[in-house]
């Protein structure tokens, strides 16, 4: 028997089979691990994609409703559409964290997802199934130029910016934005189609909106940015500078709308209240029929409209601000209706000026009467308006005329319309408003 085993020991036949048999566990193990790795990688990629999409959805939600519950609901809804793994998430996920702003990143949202599922091969050796985790962070980041035109109304039922007729609108390196969340028509070319706007000219860095944006093949706009972050009202707080009553004014006057020159009377720092009344003692505003030249002061039009509609009439001032209000009832603030004549107004520039950069300011407590009570400025002016034109709670129509002289101009209103033959050419980077108020887009940042 011993002799037989010695012979078998030295027999070389079947060596390959023995080696293959010995190596078979390694081959099977390698194949099993490879299969598990592929499956693990697929689940990880699917989970990461869902986390990325959820974080982006969370930012869009936070831009509209900045609450934990709203953002979590937005992420959950997105996961329902984009979580392509066949198993559910672990308990407690998605984990949604609303992060504070960091540098130029705003509205940051972090989303973490986890799944746990047995792998076919590895589960034979692991006491518990592995956990796969994916984390993504998204935020809004600035991508371009500041806004020279802002329409503040966030309603989904309105057109925030409407550009029709033969408008010539040259914003240079500036942009336009409507806060409206109208899904198809927040910023409009007048006819909701690429072929529309063919009679108008628009030159701008971008046209943005909180909702949908109409584009036009005829316009020279670098970027159309629908569903953008809304902009803040930089100027609403200036209403605190409106005097409480006429006793707080430096000077109280009644002002004829004929030929008037107060340039040598009213100085910088003066607050001049114009208290014109009609025959019944009610505020009548100011109707410019001749040449009215104002000084370098702040003019409070105490009730009634500012009107100029006759050819040959002029309204001029250098380093002045015209404030529309009604000190007895600020909800009854009048409108600006400059539809004829010449407007040549420049805002104060001094660093210490209370109304620095503001050319026209309407009290934000003015009642919004829609288009029936909107303000109107025609562009037929020699020097135009240099500064900020603010109608924070009412509409503004810029309509007709103009010579396209480059102006440092920012238009801020609840809603804005450009129509007729209006012509505007804006100098870029005039430094009005929030210097960080630039176009923003949602991006993955981590």
C-alpha positions, 0 to 999 in steps of 0.5 A: 500500500505504501509503495502504491502511494509513493508511485502516485505521489510522483505521477505527473498526470492530472496536474493541470486539473488539480491546479485548476481545481485549486484555483477555482475558488479564486476565479469564482471569487473574482467573478463574484466580486466583479459582479458585485462591484458593477452592481454597487457602482450602478446603484451609486451612480443612480443614487448620486444622480438622484441626490444631484437632482434633488439638491437642484430641485431644493434650491429652486424651491428655496428660491420661492419658499424658504422653509424646511418643509417646502424644500423637503417636499420639493426634494421628495417630489423630485426623488419620486421622479429621478430615483431610479434604484429599484429599492427604497431609501433607508429610514430618515432619508432623504436628509435635507439641510438648508445651508447658510449663504457662503461667499457668492453662493446663496440658497444652498441646499444639501441632500443626502441619500442612503440605500442598503441592499444585499449583494449576491456574492458579498452577502455570503461573507458580510454580516449585514448589507452594505450602505451606499450613500450619496451627498450633493449640494446645490446653490445659486451663483452669479454668472453675469451682468447687473440688472438695469431693468427690474420688474418686481411683481412675483405673481404668476398671473402677470407679464413682468416685462413686456417689449412690443412695437418698434422699441429700441432698447440698448442695455449694453452690458446690462440685463433685464429681469422680471420676478414674475413666476408666470410659467410661459410669459413672465418676460414677453416679446408681445406674442409668445414666439421666436418670430415675434419681436421682429419690429423691435430691437433689444440689445442686452446681456440677458433677459431673465425671469422667475418664470418663462421667458419669450425669446426673439430671433430678432433680438441681440440677447446673449442669454435667456434665463428663465426660472432665475432667482428673483431680485430684491427691492433695493429702494423700498427702504428709502421711503423712511426718508419721506417727511411725516408732514409738511412741517418737516419740509425745509420749504413749502411752496405752490408751483406754477407749471408755466415758466419757473426757475428755482435753480438759484433758490433750492439747494442741495440738502433742501426738502421742498414740498410742492403743495398745489391744490385745486379749487376745492382744496384737494391736492392737484399735483403739478402740470408742466405747461412751460419751462420748469427748471428745478434746483439741486434739492429733493422735491416732494410732490404732495398729492396729485399727478406730475403731468407734462403732455404738451410740445415745447414744455420742459422739466429740468434739474441737475442733482435733484430727486422728485418724490411722489407721495401724499403726506395726508394719505400715502396710499393716494400717491399720484402718478407720473405722466410725462407724455410730451415735452422734454425731460432732462433730469439727473439724480444726486451723486454725492456720497452723503446724499439722502436720495443718492442716485434716485431721479424719480421715487414713488412712495411704495405705499401707493395703491397698485391700480394695474394698467389703468393707473400706470405711470408713463414716461415718453422717451422724447427727451434731450438728456433724458433721465440720469438715475434710478426711476422707481415705481415699486408698487405700480406699473411703468410704461416707457413709450414713444420717442427718444433719441437713444442717448446713452444714459446711466439709467435703472428702471425699477417698477412692479411691472414694466412695458416698453412700447411704441417707438421708445428708444433707450440706450443705457450706459453699463455699470453705473453702480446703482442698487446692489452691486451683487445683484447679478444674474444667478443660476442654480448649480451643483457646488458640492 
